[in-house]
Amino acid sequence: MTTSRPLAVLRVKFKDRVNTQPSWTDFVYDQCFLPRHPLGLADYWESTTFNFLDLSGSRVFPWITIDMDLPTAWVDRHDIIPKAVQAARDAGHDLTPYFGIVVFAIPNSVSPTLDTGGASFYTIDVGDGIGRCGCLLTEDTDHDFYAHEVGHALGLHHSFSETAFYTPDNGLARVYGDPSDIMSGRLSLWSAAADPAFPVPGTYLARMGTRASGATMYCQVPGFDTSAYVYRRGASVQPQPETLRLHALDTGRKPCLVAVDYPNLGKTTYTLEYRRRSAGWWDSSVPEGVTIHTIDVDLPSGMSRSVYRTVIPVPLISSQRWWRDPHENLAVVVEAVADDGSWVDVTIGGAGLVGREASIRVSNYMWEREEGERGFDRVPVPPGCTPVETEWYTEMRTNTVTLEADAIGYKDPEFSYVINGVPIQPGKPDAQVTALSRYPTGTGTTSSIRQASLSVNLNGARLAITTDPTDGNYTLHVTVEVNEKNAGGNLSLTMATMPVPVVGMRIQYEQKYYDAVEACVRTYKDIGKRFSESQNPAFSIVVDPPRGIAAISRLARLFEDAHREVSDRFLLAAEVLDAGSGAADQFLSSLGPKSGENRQRNK
């Protein structure tokens, strides 16, 4: 099945530059868009989508002049494209037969004020009330950029990566982060040789784009997901291993994509595709191997989008020939590679393919707080400045931490928890555990070993712990043990441990105290290297090994990042410094964005 998506290519000049001469000839435009030449954009999109997108019927229109002078300041593409459409309609051109609008504007590099790029959300009005996609281009860039933006004109939107990825335009972001897909773009590194049959300027050939990923085609190109190019796998909740042959995407052989959507994966679909550089041409700079994506739904728009997860490299490395989702019962193993590199054999199944594993994470963290003891004292100013007289009070916190265990490689896992060596009994709401507690006051801290009182609620893999603020500040060492139900005597136990810092008491001071600490930290940050290596008595107190230098550094970062409004995350890390930075860091890193959104409730 093919989907007709002809393009209207509008070539425009500004009214004060009507004598500007294009660098592309009419012949080059026709070769690029009609489609005629293999290096052209129309042929690229037809061939890389196995002709599921049909660009026949596209037209390159004669040059027209828009009612606008060449911009001297930045102008958005959404201002220029409608003017080009209006100029074409005023010239008597009917644009309604076309799916997308591609606008080329000249002059080129002499006008860096043009906001070149795509508009893929069906916002362009050509007079029939049906929104079109489009893009604004100039003649002075490369195929990688053109192919990406024309992809927008064809209705495709961006691809993403699972983790943030740096780009000069967007900084640290997930968008544009897929190295295997043109709809991320700007990640391809290969160039093409000049061809007299396609006399396009050299900038076009300097950077050639990769092809669209199979994942992008699966969720954005109509008909591809139900074709024989795709093998659908998802029959059972507990998947049995299956080995199948996956052809390289560039071969066009079937299948070249596997879609995995087991019921236990919820609404998420995983895709596997095999990409290779040895094939040359569009995949000349992709990461070689079995590339894994998820198909997610972008909540604001409701559109499906592909998200790059990882690649299992080919040629095979024994330690990297498998992948396992850390939170789902899914694993992939690459078993073999064809001698000519044209296919791989992969086994897909439950996470048990690559062994069992247990993990633990914080799914929610919140507290209730109330005021405790008050006082007025002369209080030391860290790291080592003159004390100040200030009022203080103790903030008493009742903490509730919810932990969630994950069991990978188990068919029917059974969970049990141990806190500071004490087993947690299902159905028993209370527990007493031994802890080294610290009790802060306005002028210092005392410590003692005591039995901390916990309220616990164990429900399968989830354990909720509520603490008593009168037990002070301490660390819980929580271990989850996972076993296979009905293991028949076979050893199947795995364990994972997480330190959980508890802040039951926190001292709050007047603002003048925090101002004094900030000023003191600033002073120590300015100390030069010669002072840090000296025997200055005041400084030696602070840098007493092994925590001194690290403590100064952490305090400096604390106030540098948060100033007077110190975030609760950093306060928590500072309060449990005695537990060791590793414990605090492990606990804090397990707090995902969602668990931090709603973890405070004032009493």
C-alpha positions, -999 to +999 in steps of 0.1 A: +000+000+000+013+034-009+002+068+004+002+097-021+020+128-007+029+151-036+048+183-028+043+218-041+078+234-044+074+272-043+105+292-052+103+328-040+123+360-041+118+391-019+104+422-036+135+442-031+157+414-045+138+404-077+170+403-097+187+377-074+199+347-094+194+312-080+223+288-076+202+258-085+190+255-121+155+244-130+170+211-141+184+205-105+151+213-089+133+189-112+159+161-106+155+167-069+118+168-064+099+151-093+115+124-085+142+116-110+177+113-095+187+088-068+204+116-048+174+138-050+150+143-021+119+128-037+137+096-047+153+095-012+119+096+006+103+070-018+132+046-017+139+047+020+102+041+029+100+012+004+076+034-017+051+036+011+053+073+005+046+082-031+058+117-042+047+114-078+025+144-088+049+168-071+055+201-090+083+227-090+065+260-096+080+290-114+098+317-095+074+342-078+079+374-057+065+377-022+052+409-007+080+413+016+115+428+016+146+408+025+145+407+063+171+426+082+160+409+115+150+374+124+117+364+108+098+332+117+092+306+090+055+307+099+054+343+087+072+336+054+055+304+043+020+319+043+033+348+022+047+324-003+014+305-004-005+337-009+018+348-037+014+315-055-024+317-052-023+353-065-003+341-095-032+316-102-015+284-089-038+259-074-021+243-044-050+221-032-038+189-050-006+189-029+000+173+005+030+195+016+044+229+008+082+233+003+093+269+001+128+279-012+137+315-006+167+334-020+191+352-014+207+325+007+237+329+031+236+367+028+204+365+048+209+345+080+177+361+093+155+334+077+141+308+101+146+278+079+130+246+090+099+225+091+062+231+101+048+196+104+016+202+123-009+208+095-010+246+099-006+259+064-038+271+047-039+269+009-075+279+006-095+247+011-096+247+048-074+216+051-041+223+069-009+214+052+026+206+064+056+224+050+091+238+054+112+269+045+146+262+029+174+281+011+198+267-016+229+268+005+228+238+029+231+200+027+211+169+020+209+159+057+191+192+065+169+191+034+158+155+039+149+162+076+128+193+068+111+178+037+102+149+061+082+175+080+065+186+048+056+150+043+039+149+078+067+133+099+077+147+132+109+144+153+123+113+169+138+112+204+163+095+226+155+079+260+181+102+277+189+138+271+212+145+242+232+177+235+226+197+203+238+233+197+202+244+189+184+228+218+211+223+245+204+192+266+172+176+253+157+143+242+145+156+208+170+150+179+187+123+199+183+092+176+215+085+157+197+061+134+169+083+121+167+113+097+139+128+118+166+135+144+190+147+117+224+164+119+240+132+131+251+118+097+287+122+087+291+109+052+293+128+019+285+119-017+306+122-048+296+148-074+275+134-103+273+153-136+237+140-140+228+160-109+248+192-110+237+204-075+261+228-056+287+210-035+271+220-001+242+197-009+266+166-011+288+175+018+266+159+044+242+132+033+214+121+057+207+087+070+175+069+062+143+070+082+145+044+110+121+015+109+106+027+142+097+061+126+082+043+096+063+020+120+046+049+138+044+076+111+043+061+076+008+047+068+006+010+060+041+001+070+031-012+105+007-038+090+030-049+061+051-080+057+082-058+065+071-060+101+070-091+123+045-086+152+053-104+184+030-102+214+009-133+220+014-140+257+019-122+290+048-144+299+067-146+266+084-178+255+117-172+238+116-171+200+145-169+175+139-152+142+159-138+113+159-100+110+171-086+076+191-054+074+168-025+068+187-014+037+181-048+020+143-043+017+139-080+026+112-091+049+110-089+078+133-060+086+115-048+118+102-066+148+075-050+169+071-064+204+040-054+224+034-081+251+004-073+273+026-070+303+044-041+286+013-019+288+008+004+259+045+006+250+057-011+218+094-020+214+109-023+179+140-040+167+158-032+134+192-042+121+213-014+106+247-018+089+273+006+074+288-019+051+258-014+028+270+021+020+246+047+007+221+062+032+233+041+062+269+049+057+273+065+092+247+048+114+257+029+145+259-007+133+239-033+151+204-042+163+188-009+172+160-008+198+133+018+200+101+023+219+070+038+204+056+062+229+027+087+228+035+123+232+009+135+257+004+171+246-001+162+209-014+126+212+010+116+184+030+084+184+068+090+183+099+068+182+123+069+211+159+055+206+169+032+235+201+015+225+220-005+199+235-040+203+267-036+183+276-057+153+302-072+148+293-091+180+311-086+213+304-114+237+298-090+266+274-068+246+254-092+225+222-088+246+199-061+260+174-063+288+149-037+298+155-027+334+118-024+343+100-048+319+101-086+313+118-083+280+153-093+267+169-095+233+199-116+224+218-115+190+226-151+182+243-149+148+253-126+119+253-135+082+288-137+066+278-109+043+262-089+071+228-089+055+209-105+084+211-113+121+193-140+141+178-126+173+161-143+202+134-123+219+118-133+252+114-127+289+142-110+309+152-145+321+170-150+288+200-132+304+196-142+340+178-130+371+182-096+388+165-076+415+164-039+419+148-014+442+138+022+437+119+051+454+084+055+439+072+082+463+087+103+490+067+128+512+065+142+547+044+160+571+061+186+593+054+206+625+073+229+648+091+215+678+115+230+703+126+267+700+158+284+713+182+313+710+219+307+709+253+318+696+256+295+666+288+285+648+289+295+611+304+268+588+328+262+573+347+282+600+336+318+605+326+339+635+294+326+653+262+346+651+234+350+677+201+337+662+168+322+670+162+286+659+135+260+661+134+223+654+113+212+624+099+177+632+092+156+601+071+125+597+085+109+566+068+084+543+090+066+518+075+042+493+099+017+477+092-004+447+111-036+438+116-049+403+124-086+395+139-093+362+140-129+349+113-143+371+081-159+360+062-154+393+084-135+417+079-134+455+092-104+474+104-100+510+120-070+527+146-066+555+153-033+572+185-029+592+186-067+596+149-070+607+126-090+584+094-072+576+064-094+582+034-092+558+003-080+577+023-066+606+021-028+606+049-020+630+087-027+632+115-017+656+150-014+640+183-005+655+197+028+642+225+053+649+205+084+654+216+121+654+197+148+672+204+183+660+200+214+682+207+250+675+243+247+685+253+211+676+244+175+673+243+145+697+242+109+687+230+077+702+220+041+692+183+035+696+154+014+685+137+034+657+099+029+654+085+023+619+051+019+605+052-004+575+029-016+548+041-044+526+021-052+495+038-075+471+068-056+455+059-023+473+069-013+508+057+019+524+077+031+555+066+059+578+090+071+604+087+088+639+104+123+640+114+118+676+138+091+665+160+118+649+181+115+618+195+081+607+198+058+578+178+027+570+194+000+550+166-017+531+172-051+513+147-067+490+149-104+485+133-120+454+125-156+450+106-176+424+073-190+438+072-228+436+109-230+427+109-267+435+139-265+457+160-247+430+180-217+442+165-186+427+172-159+453+184-125+443+188-094+464+192-056+461+199-031+489+193+007+491+202+031+519+172+053+528+183+085+547+157+096+573+155+133+584+132+134+613+146+167+628+159+197+610+170+230+625+157+262+610+173+296+617+167+332+611+176+345+577+206+363+590+222+330+598+218+317+562+233+350+549+263+345+572+268+309+560+266+320+524+291+348+530+314+323+548+313+298+520+320+325+495+351+334+515+364+298+515+358+294+478+381+324+472+409+308+492+438+301+468+457+269+464+486+280+486+462+285+515+445+252+511+479+235+514+490+256+544+488+247+581+464+276+588+447+263+621+412+276+612+414+260+578+428+227+591+398+222+613+376+222+582+398+201+559+404+174+585+404+141+564+386+124+550+356+148+547+369+183+549+376+193+513+345+174+501+324+191+527+335+226+516+329+217+480+294+203+487+285+233+508+298+257+481+277+239+454+248+239+478+246+276+481+258+283+446+230+263+431+202+272+454+212+305+471+187+313+499+160+290+486+178+257+491+160+228+476+148+200+498+170+175+478+202+193+488+191+198+523+184+161+526+218+153+513+234+177+537+214+163+567+226+128+560+262+136+553+272+114+582+257+085+564+283+090+536+279+108+503+274+075+485+243+066+505+228+100+500+236+101+463+222+066+457+189+075+475+186+109+457+193+094+423+165+070+427+140+098+432+127+102+396+110+135+385+075+121+393+084+112+429+097+147+435+066+164+422+043+155+451+065+145+481+057+174+505+025+179+525+024+205+552+006+198+584 
